[in-house]
């Protein structure tokens, strides 16, 4: 159970979605230099941390965004179950479409070392598995994203602030050698207390499979800043036993102001 809780926290930080479409993009919600750090805790116990950072690289002779995500356990959790995960994505600055992803993970001895190379024109991806020394090409739908690029690409959609309560969004994402549709429902707005102060947020519920780990399909809630940054500040999961939370611990390099509500 603890393994699933930790891995869920590290994974979910990268899949807080807004809206997918091919319309004209608004001003970018982020830029090179943006950095987030999240604290993942189970009850009062800090299980680990996760970071996301936007750098710059060159692919196909053009400058692209290079997003790097790292997740790791800490304290007694690290002693019982050590996690060191590294996720990377190289994606186009204008379209948000990914060129390449990197996945290097060590989760209690379970390891993966992969790179994926997208061909968006031919709707395919070449996955190189360095651990097993294999290469395989998979067909993909148009505008497919990887797990990291999805987070950044969808923050930029111009209609995210126009969503109505109860509307759901489907996103095509390639992960673990397959493309799946991730369904997310917008449930309204809420002011929440954070270590930075009171923050106005938009609330989303990803639909998950109920049963052994989660109490029901809508056991997850994601709070995203209701501003031009669209930063995930909190994630909470009601589990079969207890609950998991991930809170924004620190940040820097935001492109837009981070608003704190002033108490009257």
Secondary structure as UniProt FT lines:
FT   HELIX           2..12
FT   TURN            13..14
FT   TURN            32..33
FT   STRAND          35..42
FT   TURN            43..44
FT   STRAND          45..59
FT   TURN            60..61
FT   STRAND          62..73
FT   HELIX           75..80
FT   STRAND          83..91
FT   TURN            93..95
FT   STRAND          98..107
FT   TURN            108..109
FT   STRAND          110..119
FT   TURN            120..123
FT   STRAND          124..129
FT   TURN            130..133
FT   STRAND          134..139
FT   TURN            142..143
FT   HELIX           147..155
FT   TURN            158..159
FT   HELIX           160..162
FT   TURN            165..166
FT   STRAND          168..175
FT   TURN            176..177
FT   STRAND          178..194
FT   TURN            195..196
FT   STRAND          197..206
FT   TURN            211..213
FT   TURN            217..218
FT   STRAND          220..225
FT   STRAND          232..239
FT   STRAND          243..252
//
